[in-house]
Amino acid sequence: MAHVVTWLLAFISANSLGANGVKLNVSEYYPRKPIPLEAREGVVGSQCYDEMKPGLPVLAYLRRAGGMPYKALWERTFLKELLRDVGDVLICDIHGNAGEVQELFRRSGDSPVGFIVAGYPQQMALVDLEEPVQKSAKKPVVLFHFSDESGKYKPTYIYPRIMPHDGLVLRQYQFWSELPAAPQTRIMPLGYNMHLDFQGDSCAAAKKNALGGPSSRSYNWAFVGGMHATPWGDRASMVSDLLGRRFAAADQLDSKEAFVGQRKGTAMFEVYRQSVFAPNLPGAKNNECFRVYESAIAGAIPVIVGEEDEIQRAYNYHADPSWSDKRPPFVFAPTWADARTQMSRLLENPGELEALHAQLPAWYCSWMHGLQQELAQKLSR
């Protein structure tokens, strides 16, 4: 549901403000390091074939008539960052049907081809890729599977049916205890607001924001968002448990203890840059949302609450294989009261807190760099 709402907002933004939408530039905090791509993005329909060149990798965003266009894809900026080591890429926005997929295979010649499939309304279903892929001698080398926040497709079933054994699948969200080894299937971060401008390098942003450590931050913790009920609990109740006193939905807080309130864009990001911890209570089906990654890049340690099996399903595989633990360096707890205890203990033990805080950019950057290298191996000429 969160992605669907995001889709509607992005769609309105892209169509009313142009292809670039509203750019919220936070580059004052980050090095100017542009994405090393000369990719044509969102090339529509048959124009895609006119733009093809021998050896130029092609990524096809597959949507039905009336579906969200590529230019409104919430993960678009994040996708470009993932592709930064590939070089030139042609990203097409084509009609998602069997005939168009087969034509793409035929017209692309020897160029590597990949698919971008999202879980939004009116997007091509993965099961509809089975027939054209199986009929074609050429196979996709990469599949980006965005926004499957409800676990609609079981990876061990669907991916081997639409991808070759040596293919690479990058998907968002984790629901299962295992992922297929063939094709190699990796979880990728959800990314960040497509209007946050990290100059193509959110890893550099994460490293810079971690400088100074937790002791330099203004808030012990912060929650930026509305105080409404969610499938994971009531946000006002969460804040009450973390504060140890009643907090009403209409209240706001701005003190050393915590920030609770509404902010947007760069103002939201700045709050997280000034916070030690960032509790997350998502508004959708999965115990994960963009707040987790936006706060982690800002240098605030995400705090996640849930039953152990829920946390395992949601956060296993959320790291590069070289990372010592399958889980990210977050605070995980069964209840918000227990989370408060853990946060208080860490705040009272600066050495332990600093060690955990220092792991944030190391974890995030190793994960991102690993994905970037794998994509370069699959797509580079």
Steps between C-alpha positions, in 0.01 A plus 500: 500500500784741583648452155160550336453832682855595407426409139198731491700790643791437264267468203336834580842661556648367177205605288442842655860608550680333213716191476732611778227585751594722793871471571580526870875560483687407815841526331625758750584202719643273233783494248411593144553162335261456208381158395740377229222416254393638167184293503186600318228451755140407440526484120143416403373231266650455154746785555686253720598300193625814324730575795656153511868465414710182469619391844303770686320337798122539493272501804129478423246634746187294435159655560145455381294770333419763761771379735745728675765627255867446568553871559280472813672188635571570866827306488628670184781700662602200707502279188739738326733483799496120489601520132785745554779248425336365186564791265252601231159338529182544297193492725177451307138532602311245290162332498508187715373219281646184350530639149690810612737292712579271207553801275739646757704181499509494120588867446765521774741268318805415710431772757427375852137545599339533842150563632360744755174377651316683778214394721285800418158480334504438125852359487595182316458193722805277537299195401430667165873504429524121503375438146703764310818419694466126446432548128804720446854369453622822656446541873501798737817538706350716777159544661420792731192404700375808683219548752387143567416603855242228556706204380280427201758279330705226663856547371589130487202444269479800269857616440635171358208503255582841352875533549796286386709317759780756466265799521480755782182601683491803729178527696359716776354351818568161654235254613667160475768300679679425174567657162593314182869464418421460128420758390700683763244697700595790723299734719564867427421801720167673449695811412393855578274781387581551132521876559780474757814589309805314630689579180488134407683378810288429807792301641714814512207678664470224762872522579495876530188506714655250742792734571496646849330195643178484700620743768477793255128446431217719631236231562518165672244376249257630242186390321394709201150415386133506586359355821254251356423133543682253274491122446798490736347704781401851597775756459389713795517188716850430369612850598335462842692177563827658392445807718364309797203738518182567308536663161183604314465482123467880478817563706843594367837488667828681435751451781830326570300194598328466163352662191149392401318685225451558130780610267552459128792465264825653618343606832410137568849385410658766721302376801645152448849646457459640850362180659674205660215255444210481255208278608311356207133410500405450134157559359480197275514120495873457549711599801721712276465836328699784345544660843741220593741587220458876501575508873794258465654717226448797731691316773207421731487140622167342397297339778282207394240324715334167427486132583823316434359305204363823348838669531676201348263495205528874443871565560700187421712536186511877552876522465784413267606133527834623639322661799559307822130490587198451273328783683567873483653682801164619633327480835256207487253443783177306567314804641541876504548490876791262446630724223498792743706292745754411230526860378547629856770241570689598185475869582649422841787306339662738248764251386244235407275760337786642293599151386144427381472842337827451311367177350214679321698645206724191483196272471318722251802570278612136483145402398472770234848444359441126477179552303663757274787264420267210424295716265815621325609141445166410343436810292835656407617455145 
